[in-house]
């Protein structure tokens, strides 16, 4: 390359001299002009090739430096593995996990992403001394500018996942709140002094159970008076009917006494009803949430007595984003997790979906019906509702971290006869750390899931383990 470079320089100078008007000493001037121009072109080509080589080497060096930075992040994660694992398990999604790790370990965005995409079992099994040696080795290569791929990437041991169809679900988890199925407010229907209070707040009552009693004496007297009036009117009617038959009484007299009988009957029924209302009963089965009266207290009509919550079944209210409302048209069953009950999960059914959104939050209220025969589910408990929007019963699925994005294209590495081959893929449903592949892979393909970031197209690898189930990657 150096000899060729010197040759081009020497002849290029001679060509430039000719272009200025200095004729060549020998014959064939036209050929000499052409021959003299060739080194100029060659020199330009050499300069272009050198520029490409320098840029390629610079890009490689930058990539290795970025890899070392990521290894530093992994090293921090290994040192604090317990808190890292707990953080990853508590995260709602990949973005949330990255944000949590940045705060926990004080690392960069790229370092946090490298930790998130690393399988937990691999992270736990990392040996800090080996990790430290790997970082030191790479730093030495950078310092000496030894960035040859063969020098940095020795033969790699990998773990492969052999693809087979499996179910995958597009699901989301949303927060919700438990509400009573019915909130019933009981009010006094007659006035009087509270003679007896039978229950306290928190008591479970059945339909018809006595809550309180109002002093009935006045209403008993009123009933007796109404009954006496009725009996008198009825006797008068009977007597007038006999007289009417004997034509000793007029029809109008009989009609008047008949009307009087009906009037006194109504007064007697009203008095009996008021006496019955002195006993305040529960109209539903539920829990006494509030009690507003005390013994000896005087109450008027419509004064509040108690608040009862029907809890044999409950409502779970969830706010649904506008973009997900249409997906609920065919969804009728939901899984509800209650942290207050040690994370137990219950099945709920769709009861009602609001047709109008909340003006501020722009969420549509979804009400779920959930049975609560034991009464252990209480109002205002926090709920986490799992909503399955789509489901594929037989999909090809790979770990999310095994997918690599290069120039806006997604690809995975597969093993064919111990040789690495890259395949462009299209993704579909994401379920947790699993991603559906809709195009680019076939059943039986062996996807590199551990060691995929240390290989390249055409590289020979050693497959130390092949798993057939996603669950086996954690073992």
C-alpha positions, 0 to 999 in steps of 0.5 A: 500500500505504501509503495503504491501510494509513493508511486501515485504521488510521484506520477501525479506530480509529473502529470500536474507538470504536464497539465501546466504546459511542460511537454514530456521528454519522450514520445507518445504525448497522449498516452503519457497524459493518460498514464500520468492521470491514472495515479491521480485517480488511484490516489483519490481511490486510496484516500477514499479507502483509507477514510472508510477503514478509519471510520470503520475502526472508529465505529468498532472502537465506539461500540466496544467502549459502549459495551464496556459501559454496559458491563460496568452497569451489569457489574453494579447490578451483580453487587446489589443483585437482591435489590435489582431482582426485587426491582425488576419483579415489581416493575410494570413494564420494560420502561418502568424497569429502566427508570427504577434501575437508573434511580436505584443504581445511578446508571445511564439509560443504556446501562439500565437497558442492558441490565433489564435485557439480561436474564435474571438467572444469568445475572444471579450466576455472574461471578464478579471476578470473571466480570471484572477480568472481562472489563479489564481485558476490553479496556486493555484492548481499547487502550492498545487499539486492538479492536479486531473482532477475532481478538475480542470475540473468542469462541462463544458458548450459547444457549438456544431456544427451540421454537414451538407453538405456545399461547400468548396473550396481549394483556394489561394491568390497571388499578381499580377500587372495590365498592359495595354492590349497594349502598343503602341509607335508612331513614326514620319513617315516624317521629319519636324517641329511640327506645332501643338500638339493636346493633352497632357499626360493623355488624353484619345484618340480614334482610328483616333484622331489627336495627332499632325501635322507636317508642310505640306507645303513641302509635298503639293508642292511635291504632286503638282509636282508629280501630274503635272508630272503624268498629263504630262505623261498621256497626252503624252501616250494618244497622242502616242496611237492615233499615234500608231493606225495610225502607226505613232509611234512605239510600243516601244515608247508607252511602254516607255510612259506607263512606265513613266505614272506608275512611275509618278503615284507612285511618286504622290501616295507617295507624297500624302501618305507623306502629309497624314503622316503629320497628326499623328493619334492614331492607337488605343483607349487608354490613352496617357501615354507619349508625346515626342514632342512639338510645333516647334520641328523638328522631323526626321523619326522614332523619338518617338512621343507618348506612348499610353496604351490600357486600355479598357481592361487590363492584370493582371500578376500573378506569379504561383508557380511550384507546382500549375501550373497543378491545373490551367489547368481547371481553367478559371475564377478568382476573382481580388481584387484591394485595390486602388479601395476600395477593389472592386472585378472584374472577370477576364479570363485566357489569357495566361500561360507561359510555362517557368518559371522565372529563379530567382523566379521559377514562371510561369507568368499567364496573366488574361484578365479583362474588363475596360470599364470605364478606372478606372483601371490603370497600375501598380495597385496592385492586389490580385488574388483568384485562386480556385484550387479545390471545393467540393459542399457538404463537412463536414466542422468544424472550424480549431481550433476544431481539436486537434492533439495528438501523430500525430493523429487528432481528434475532440470531439463530443457530444452523449447524453451529453457525450463527445466522441473523433473521429479520423478524416482525413482532406481535403481542408482548406478554411480560418478557415474552414477544410474539414473532409474526414473521421471520421464524418457523417452528423448530428454529433454534434462537440464541437466547443467552450469548446473543450479544457476543456473536455475529453473522457467520460466527461458529458457536458452541451450543451448550444447552437447548431448551424447548420451553420458555420456563426452562430459561429460568432454571 
